[in-house]
Amino acid sequence: MQKNNARKKGFTLIELIIVISILGILSFVAIPKFTDYIKLSKASKVIVDCRVLEEACNFHYVDTGAWPKINNHNYTNKEELLDTSTTHPTGWNGPYLEFWPLNPFNEKSNAKNDSNDDYQLDTRTINSKSFLCIEISLQEYDEEIITYMDKEFDDSDGANSGNFRWENKNRWPIYIINNLN
């Protein structure tokens, strides 16, 4: 009689297969949702980073009466917001940022921190008007993420209007800070 009691303490092979199958199905359903949450949290960080950069540019403008200079259109152009060792316009009271934010969608390429795969202060001409903007580089075009950012910035007003634009549906959407005219 004692041998039968010892035998019934373990799980049967069928019970183990059922539990493993249920765990597999749950992970099949949960992993894509988890991946979506990771992308949305990165997009939320991009939105916060753009707001921080916009605020720094606005403080620069209030102090100096001029927007930060764009020295190179393939560069972050962060000097006037961060660097205290260069010559700045009269009234400069920076640095306006403690550090240049890193784009979470481009973590692998951000080691250089001055690449085309980061945030860049830039100018754009749209309908004959010149704008100071932040170019947001995304490693890959992802319409779901860009649509989410458009909704958060401009309440989903579309790719070619509002302050958040992603014309030609490319991987470099822009966030317009201010009209330079």
C-alpha positions as CSV (number, residue, x, y, z in Angstrom):
1,M,0.0,0.0,0.0
2,Q,2.8,2.4,0.7
3,K,4.2,2.0,-2.8
4,N,1.0,3.3,-4.4
5,N,1.0,6.4,-2.3
6,A,4.5,7.3,-3.3
7,R,3.6,6.9,-6.9
8,K,0.7,9.4,-6.8
9,K,2.8,12.3,-5.6
10,G,4.2,13.4,-9.0
11,F,2.6,14.8,-12.1
12,T,1.7,12.7,-15.1
13,L,3.2,13.3,-18.5
14,I,-0.2,14.5,-19.8
15,E,-0.6,17.0,-17.0
16,L,2.9,18.4,-17.7
17,I,2.2,18.6,-21.4
18,I,-1.1,20.5,-20.7
19,V,0.6,23.0,-18.4
20,I,3.5,23.6,-20.9
21,S,0.9,24.1,-23.7
22,I,-1.0,26.6,-21.7
23,L,2.2,28.5,-20.8
24,G,3.2,28.5,-24.5
25,I,-0.2,29.9,-25.5
26,L,-0.1,32.6,-22.9
27,S,3.4,33.6,-23.9
28,F,2.4,33.6,-27.6
29,V,-0.3,36.1,-26.7
30,A,1.7,38.1,-24.1
31,I,5.0,38.7,-25.9
32,P,3.6,40.8,-28.8
33,K,1.7,42.9,-26.3
34,F,4.8,43.4,-24.3
35,T,6.7,44.4,-27.4
36,D,4.0,46.9,-28.2
37,Y,4.3,48.4,-24.7
38,I,8.1,48.7,-25.1
39,K,7.7,50.6,-28.4
40,L,5.0,52.9,-26.9
41,S,7.2,53.6,-23.9
42,K,10.1,54.5,-26.2
43,A,7.7,56.8,-28.2
44,S,6.6,58.4,-24.9
45,K,10.3,59.1,-24.1
46,V,10.7,60.7,-27.5
47,I,7.8,63.0,-26.8
48,V,9.2,64.0,-23.4
49,D,12.6,64.6,-25.0
50,C,11.2,66.8,-27.7
51,R,9.3,68.9,-25.1
52,V,12.5,69.2,-23.0
53,L,14.5,70.3,-26.1
54,E,11.7,72.7,-27.1
55,E,11.8,74.3,-23.6
56,A,15.6,74.6,-23.7
57,C,15.3,76.4,-27.1
58,N,12.6,78.7,-25.7
59,F,14.8,79.6,-22.7
60,H,17.7,80.3,-25.1
61,Y,15.4,82.6,-27.1
62,V,14.1,84.4,-24.0
63,D,17.6,85.0,-22.7
64,T,19.3,86.0,-26.1
65,G,16.5,87.1,-28.4
66,A,17.7,84.5,-30.9
67,W,17.0,80.8,-31.6
68,P,20.0,78.4,-31.2
69,K,22.3,78.4,-34.3
70,I,22.2,75.6,-36.8
71,N,25.8,75.0,-37.7
72,N,25.4,71.7,-39.6
73,H,22.3,70.0,-40.9
74,N,23.7,66.5,-40.2
75,Y,24.6,67.2,-36.6
76,T,22.8,67.5,-33.3
77,N,23.6,71.3,-33.1
78,K,23.6,71.1,-29.3
79,E,26.4,73.5,-28.5
80,E,24.3,76.6,-27.7
81,L,22.1,74.6,-25.3
82,L,24.8,72.7,-23.5
83,D,28.3,74.0,-24.0
84,T,29.7,76.7,-21.7
85,S,33.1,76.8,-23.4
86,T,32.1,78.4,-26.7
87,T,31.1,81.9,-27.5
88,H,27.4,82.5,-27.1
89,P,25.1,85.4,-28.0
90,T,24.7,88.2,-25.5
91,G,22.4,87.3,-22.6
92,W,23.2,83.6,-22.9
93,N,22.5,82.1,-19.4
94,G,23.0,78.4,-20.1
95,P,23.6,75.6,-20.2
96,Y,19.9,75.0,-20.8
97,L,20.3,71.2,-20.7
98,E,22.3,69.0,-18.4
99,F,22.8,66.5,-21.2
100,W,21.6,65.9,-24.7
101,P,18.8,63.3,-24.6
102,L,19.4,60.0,-26.4
103,N,16.8,58.7,-28.8
104,P,15.6,55.4,-27.3
105,F,14.8,53.9,-30.8
106,N,18.5,54.1,-31.7
107,E,20.3,52.9,-28.6
108,K,22.9,50.9,-30.5
109,S,24.0,53.9,-32.6
110,N,23.8,56.4,-29.8
111,A,27.3,55.6,-28.6
112,K,28.6,58.4,-30.9
113,N,25.9,60.8,-29.7
114,D,26.5,63.1,-32.7
115,S,25.2,60.8,-35.4
116,N,22.3,61.1,-37.9
117,D,20.5,58.6,-35.6
118,D,19.7,61.0,-32.8
119,Y,17.7,64.2,-32.3
120,Q,18.9,67.1,-34.4
121,L,18.0,70.8,-34.1
122,D,17.4,71.8,-37.7
123,T,15.5,74.2,-39.9
124,R,12.8,73.4,-42.4
125,T,11.1,75.5,-45.0
126,I,7.4,74.7,-45.2
127,N,5.1,76.7,-47.5
128,S,7.7,79.4,-47.9
129,K,8.1,79.8,-44.1
130,S,11.2,78.8,-42.1
131,F,10.9,76.8,-38.9
132,L,13.2,75.6,-36.1
133,C,12.5,72.0,-35.6
134,I,13.8,68.8,-34.0
135,E,14.4,66.0,-36.4
136,I,13.7,62.6,-34.8
137,S,15.5,59.7,-36.3
138,L,13.9,56.3,-36.1
139,Q,16.0,53.3,-37.2
140,E,13.0,51.9,-39.0
141,Y,9.7,53.4,-40.2
142,D,6.9,52.3,-37.9
143,E,3.6,53.8,-38.8
144,E,1.9,52.7,-35.6
145,I,4.6,54.5,-33.5
146,I,4.6,57.6,-35.6
147,T,0.8,57.7,-35.5
148,Y,0.9,57.4,-31.7
149,M,3.4,60.3,-31.5
150,D,1.3,62.4,-33.9
151,K,-1.7,61.8,-31.6
152,E,0.2,62.8,-28.5
153,F,1.8,65.9,-30.1
154,D,-1.0,67.2,-32.4
155,D,-4.1,65.1,-31.5
156,S,-3.7,63.0,-34.8
157,D,-4.0,65.9,-37.2
158,G,-2.2,64.0,-40.0
159,A,1.3,63.6,-41.4
160,N,1.5,67.0,-43.1
161,S,0.0,69.4,-40.6
162,G,0.5,70.6,-37.1
163,N,3.8,70.7,-35.2
164,F,4.5,67.0,-35.6
165,R,5.1,66.1,-39.3
166,W,6.2,63.0,-41.1
167,E,6.0,64.0,-44.7
168,N,6.7,61.3,-47.3
169,K,6.3,58.7,-44.5
170,N,10.0,58.4,-43.9
171,R,12.0,57.5,-40.8
172,W,12.8,61.1,-39.9
173,P,9.6,62.8,-38.5
174,I,10.1,66.4,-37.3
175,Y,8.7,68.3,-34.4
176,I,8.4,72.0,-35.1
177,I,9.4,74.3,-32.3
178,N,8.8,77.7,-33.7
179,N,8.3,79.8,-36.8
180,L,11.6,81.7,-37.6
181,N,9.9,84.3,-39.8
